[in-house]
Amino acid sequence: MAAMPRRVALISVHGDPDVEIGKEEAGGQNIYVRRVGEALAEQEGWQVDMFTRRVNPSQPEIVQHTPNCRTIRLTAGPAKFVPRDEIFEYLPQFVRELQTFQRKHGRSHRVIHTNYWLSSWVGMRLRELQPIKQVHTYHSVGAVKFAAMDVIPPAAHMRLDVEKRCLETVDRVVATSPQEQQDLRDLVSSQGEIEIIPCGTDIENFGSVPRLRAREELGIAPETRLVLYVGRFDPRKGIDTLVRAVGRSKLRGVVDLRLMIVGGYHAGESDEKEYLRIKSMVQRMGIEDITTFTGSRTHEELPTYYAAADVCVVPSHYEPFGLVTIEAMASGTPVVGSDVGGLKFTVVPEQTGLLCPPRNAEAFAQAIDRILAHPTWRNELGQAARNRIVSEFSWNGAAAHLSDLYLRLMSEPLAPVEHPLHICHSMPTSWGSVGHF
């Protein structure tokens, strides 16, 4: 008799695995779910369904990525972009639509892997309705994130409650770094089971472009010192810290110093506001002549930009893991990053790059100058960075660890759901204010 297929549902309510990276609120989580899904589908016996929310009526319901991996879009609320902080009220509909899809297609899932706190609620509700095991990845921890924010969103109390319940009740939480595991223990709950499985990156794609060829393609002279930023225009990414750091560089006027900012924005949306703020800051700092805004670049183009850079800067105020960091390191480019979250795990100070206090432009300026002023050391850092990523951070490696975790959970008996969710299905539109951060 043929073996039953191993089916897993990756649930990412607001992070469409098939979306163009760089669109508003599309970043590391979207990449993680897509790459994990595809890599899992290459593991023997796994069939992967990735459920997300439809944000445009013209989007296809199903996108088949590989024979055993697909994205499935469900209608929950209006078929348009809704900021993630405003999606909570549509989660009960998402649960109903997911179950409808399962019944219609005769599809059941022994394991669900939820991503971000919104999806964790969906998963916990499904555990009440179906005999399933739930794994969860936070992608960001509310208590840490809110501590780094000047304005706390109205949904903060609800998020903190859901994240605590998730850690205490789901079958396993996957932390992507020891720092995230510690944050969960210190700030969320001492209960619940946590397993560390780092994110991965495409080690064949990143690192495939020789440095001189990359510079030739981008029109950058061999002697130029190139500082690179890759990511969204979001205040929490700390791009303003990088701009001030480059403005303070002691190498300006001494070497041909250049700053390249890779990332797109969308007219009328919040990322355009941040782009305009950063562009204005570049002008005020007097570095407009050495700064290039490239706009959005595809996954296929990014290896060239990473390879061309002398240093990649990740100045985030908070970064639970930081995929840009390991993409740059896989490309042989050292990283100067904030001493926060997952960056403390991926970057080894003095070996693969340097870490600085977040928001400290002077510290970033000194770290960037230090690497740029010593090209031989820069190359040594870059090679060590590449070696670290190849040995420890690949999507196939992450998928193998997740496959092992799923199989272990599937072999265990199902535990009863002792405390059903008591969050009403008619969600209020406001959750009050937060005053204790």
Backbone hydrogen bonds, N-H to C=O, Kabsch-Sander energy under -0.5 kcal/mol:
donor,donor_aa,acceptor,acceptor_aa,energy
6,R,45,G,-2.2
7,R,5,P,-0.9
8,V,47,Q,-2.2
9,A,111,V,-2.2
10,L,8,V,-0.6
10,L,49,D,-2.6
11,I,9,A,-0.6
11,I,113,H,-2.3
12,S,10,L,-0.6
12,S,51,F,-2.9
16,D,14,H,-0.7
19,V,16,D,-1.4
22,G,23,K,-0.5
22,G,26,A,-1.2
23,K,20,E,-1.8
26,A,23,K,-2.7
27,G,25,E,-0.6
31,I,27,G,-1.9
32,Y,28,G,-2.8
33,V,29,Q,-2.5
34,R,30,N,-2.1
35,R,31,I,-3.0
36,V,32,Y,-2.8
37,G,33,V,-2.4
38,E,34,R,-2.5
39,A,35,R,-2.4
40,L,36,V,-2.8
41,A,37,G,-2.0
42,E,38,E,-0.7
42,E,39,A,-0.7
43,Q,39,A,-0.6
43,Q,40,L,-1.6
46,W,43,Q,-1.5
47,Q,6,R,-3.0
48,V,68,N,-3.2
49,D,8,V,-2.3
49,D,47,Q,-0.5
50,M,48,V,-0.5
50,M,70,R,-2.7
51,F,10,L,-2.4
51,F,49,D,-0.7
52,T,72,I,-2.4
53,R,13,V,-1.7
54,R,74,L,-2.9
59,Q,56,N,-1.9
63,V,71,T,-2.5
65,H,63,V,-0.8
65,H,69,C,-1.8
66,T,69,C,-1.9
69,C,66,T,-1.6
70,R,48,V,-1.8
71,T,63,V,-2.7
72,I,50,M,-3.3
73,R,61,E,-3.1
74,L,52,T,-2.6
76,A,74,L,-0.7
80,K,78,P,-2.4
86,E,83,P,-2.6
87,I,84,R,-1.3
90,Y,87,I,-2.6
91,L,88,F,-1.9
94,F,90,Y,-1.8
95,V,91,L,-2.3
96,R,92,P,-2.1
97,E,93,Q,-2.7
98,L,94,F,-2.3
99,Q,95,V,-2.2
100,T,96,R,-2.3
101,F,97,E,-2.3
102,Q,98,L,-2.2
103,R,99,Q,-2.4
104,K,100,T,-2.7
105,H,101,F,-2.2
106,G,102,Q,-0.6
106,G,103,R,-0.7
107,R,102,Q,-2.6
110,R,7,R,-0.9
111,V,7,R,-1.2
112,I,133,K,-2.7
113,H,9,A,-3.1
114,T,112,I,-0.6
114,T,135,V,-2.8
115,N,11,I,-1.8
116,Y,137,T,-2.5
119,S,115,N,-0.5
120,S,116,Y,-1.6
121,W,117,W,-1.5
122,V,118,L,-1.4
123,G,119,S,-2.7
124,M,120,S,-2.7
125,R,121,W,-2.3
126,L,122,V,-2.3
127,R,123,G,-2.1
128,E,124,M,-0.8
128,E,125,R,-0.8
129,L,125,R,-0.8
129,L,126,L,-0.8
130,Q,126,L,-2.2
132,I,130,Q,-1.5
133,K,110,R,-2.1
135,V,112,I,-2.8
136,H,172,R,-2.0
137,T,114,T,-2.4
138,Y,174,V,-0.5
140,S,138,Y,-1.0
142,G,140,S,-0.6
144,V,141,V,-0.7
145,K,141,V,-2.9
146,F,142,G,-3.1
147,A,143,A,-0.9
148,A,144,V,-0.8
148,A,145,K,-1.0
149,M,146,F,-1.3
156,A,153,P,-1.7
157,H,154,P,-0.5
159,R,155,A,-2.5
160,L,156,A,-2.7
161,D,157,H,-2.2
162,V,158,M,-2.5
163,E,159,R,-2.9
164,K,160,L,-2.0
165,R,161,D,-2.3
166,C,162,V,-2.6
167,L,163,E,-2.1
168,E,164,K,-1.9
169,T,165,R,-1.4
169,T,166,C,-0.6
170,V,166,C,-2.4
171,D,134,Q,-0.9
172,R,134,Q,-1.5
173,V,193,E,-2.5
174,V,136,H,-3.2
175,A,173,V,-0.7
175,A,195,E,-2.3
181,Q,177,S,-2.0
182,Q,178,P,-2.3
183,D,179,Q,-2.4
184,L,180,E,-2.4
185,R,181,Q,-2.0
186,D,182,Q,-2.9
187,L,183,D,-2.7
188,V,184,L,-1.5
189,S,184,L,-2.4
195,E,173,V,-2.8
197,I,175,A,-2.4
197,I,195,E,-0.6
203,I,201,T,-1.3
206,F,202,D,-2.7
207,G,205,N,-0.7
208,S,205,N,-1.4
214,A,210,P,-2.4
215,R,211,R,-2.2
216,E,212,L,-2.1
217,E,213,R,-2.4
218,L,214,A,-1.7
219,G,215,R,-0.7
219,G,216,E,-0.7
220,I,215,R,-2.9
224,T,221,A,-1.3
225,R,256,D,-2.7
226,L,224,T,-0.7
227,V,225,R,-0.5
227,V,258,R,-2.9
228,L,311,V,-2.4
229,Y,260,M,-2.3
231,G,262,V,-2.3
233,F,264,G,-0.5
234,D,232,R,-1.1
237,K,234,D,-2.5
238,G,235,P,-1.4
241,T,238,G,-0.8
242,L,238,G,-1.3
243,V,239,I,-2.4
244,R,240,D,-2.3
245,A,241,T,-2.1
246,V,242,L,-2.6
247,G,243,V,-2.1
248,R,244,R,-1.3
249,S,245,A,-0.5
249,S,246,V,-1.0
252,R,249,S,-0.9
253,G,255,V,-0.7
254,V,251,L,-2.1
255,V,251,L,-2.2
257,L,255,V,-1.6
258,R,225,R,-2.7
259,L,290,I,-2.9
260,M,227,V,-2.9
261,I,292,T,-3.0
262,V,229,Y,-3.3
262,V,260,M,-0.6
263,G,261,I,-0.6
263,G,295,G,-1.0
269,E,266,H,-2.2
272,E,266,H,-0.6
272,E,269,E,-1.1
273,K,269,E,-1.2
274,E,270,S,-1.7
275,Y,271,D,-2.3
276,L,272,E,-2.6
277,R,273,K,-1.9
278,I,274,E,-2.6
279,K,275,Y,-2.8
280,S,276,L,-2.2
281,M,277,R,-1.9
282,V,278,I,-2.4
283,Q,279,K,-1.7
284,R,280,S,-2.3
285,M,281,M,-2.4
286,G,283,Q,-1.0
287,I,282,V,-2.1
290,I,287,I,-1.2
291,T,287,I,-0.5
291,T,288,E,-0.8
292,T,259,L,-2.5
294,T,261,I,-2.0
294,T,292,T,-0.7
295,G,261,I,-0.6
302,L,298,T,-1.9
304,T,301,E,-1.2
305,Y,301,E,-1.0
306,Y,302,L,-2.5
307,A,303,P,-2.3
308,A,304,T,-1.7
309,A,305,Y,-1.0
309,A,306,Y,-0.7
310,D,226,L,-2.4
311,V,226,L,-1.5
312,C,334,P,-2.4
313,V,228,L,-3.0
314,V,336,V,-2.5
317,H,236,R,-3.0
318,Y,236,R,-0.7
325,T,322,G,-0.5
326,I,322,G,-1.1
327,E,323,L,-2.1
328,A,324,V,-2.7
329,M,325,T,-2.3
330,A,326,I,-2.2
331,S,327,E,-1.0
331,S,328,A,-0.6
332,G,329,M,-1.7
333,T,328,A,-2.2
335,V,352,T,-1.2
336,V,312,C,-2.2
337,G,335,V,-0.6
337,G,354,L,-2.4
338,S,314,V,-2.0
339,D,356,C,-2.9
340,V,338,S,-2.2
342,G,319,E,-2.1
343,L,319,E,-0.6
343,L,340,V,-1.4
344,K,340,V,-0.8
344,K,341,G,-1.3
345,F,342,G,-1.5
346,T,342,G,-2.3
347,V,343,L,-2.0
348,V,346,T,-0.5
350,E,353,G,-2.4
351,Q,348,V,-2.3
352,T,348,V,-2.8
353,G,348,V,-0.9
354,L,335,V,-2.3
356,C,337,G,-2.4
360,N,357,P,-1.6
361,A,359,R,-1.1
364,F,360,N,-2.1
365,A,361,A,-2.5
366,Q,362,E,-2.2
367,A,363,A,-2.2
368,I,364,F,-2.8
369,D,365,A,-2.5
370,R,366,Q,-2.2
371,I,367,A,-1.7
372,L,368,I,-2.6
373,A,369,D,-2.3
374,H,371,I,-1.2
378,R,374,H,-2.5
379,N,375,P,-2.2
380,E,376,T,-1.9
381,L,377,W,-2.8
382,G,378,R,-2.4
383,Q,379,N,-2.2
384,A,380,E,-2.3
385,A,381,L,-2.4
386,R,382,G,-2.3
387,N,383,Q,-2.4
388,R,384,A,-2.1
389,I,385,A,-2.1
390,V,386,R,-2.4
391,S,387,N,-1.9
392,E,388,R,-1.6
393,F,389,I,-2.8
395,W,201,T,-1.0
398,A,394,S,-2.2
399,A,395,W,-2.9
400,A,396,N,-2.2
401,H,397,G,-2.0
402,L,398,A,-2.4
403,S,399,A,-2.9
404,D,400,A,-2.0
405,L,401,H,-2.1
406,Y,402,L,-3.0
407,L,403,S,-2.4
408,R,404,D,-2.1
409,L,405,L,-2.3
410,M,406,Y,-2.6
411,S,407,L,-1.3
412,E,409,L,-1.3
418,E,416,P,-1.0
424,C,422,H,-0.6
427,M,425,H,-1.0
435,G,433,S,-0.5
